Structures are given as C-alpha cells and as structure tokens.
Amino acid sequence: MNAPPSDAVRLLRAFALRAWTLALLVGIAGDALLTIVFALAGVGLLLAPAETVAGCRQGPLDEVLPPSRRTP
C-alpha cells in the first residue's frame, strides 16, 4: 500500500503547476525565453527529491542551542 505524499511533495507539485501555468501564459504572450525558464523550473520542481526538502528541518541554530530548545 502506498503512503500518502508528504507536505513537501504536495508543495513542490503545487509550485510546479504554478510554474507551468506561468509558462503557458507567458508563451501565449509571446516571450520565448521566459516560457523556457518557467517550463524548466516546473520540471525541476516536479523532479526535485522530496527527501532532501523534508530533511531540511534542522534549524541554523541547532548546533548552538541546548537540546531542550532545538526544533523537533
């Protein structure tokens, strides 16, 4: 049985869909370079590994703070 997608995966998919929508709108407007940029950004967001995004939960001060104050 497949597990439901994590929040990070759903967020990346939403941003990819927005980038493709912008690519479509900019393509209709006639700017080819921006169309390619938005389309490639959408593909990159869709193919980005969600484990990397989900693994970035450690805050920048976790090495300095005592264990009781660290982010979970």
C-alpha positions, 0 to 999 in steps of 0.5 A, spaced: 500 500 500 502 506 498 503 512 503 500 518 502 505 524 499 508 528 504 507 536 505 513 537 501 511 533 495 504 536 495 508 543 495 513 542 490 507 539 485 503 545 487 509 550 485 510 546 479 503 547 476 504 554 478 510 554 474 507 551 468 501 555 468 506 561 468 509 558 462 503 557 458 501 564 459 507 567 458 508 563 451 501 565 449 504 572 450 509 571 446 516 571 450 520 565 448 525 565 453 521 566 459 516 560 457 523 556 457 525 558 464 518 557 467 517 550 463 524 548 466 523 550 473 516 546 473 520 540 471 525 541 476 520 542 481 516 536 479 523 532 479 526 535 485 527 529 491 522 530 496 527 527 501 532 532 501 526 538 502 523 534 508 530 533 511 531 540 511 528 541 518 534 542 522 534 549 524 541 554 523 541 554 530 541 547 532 548 546 533 548 552 538 542 551 542 541 546 548 537 540 546 531 542 550 530 548 545 532 545 538 526 544 533 523 537 533 
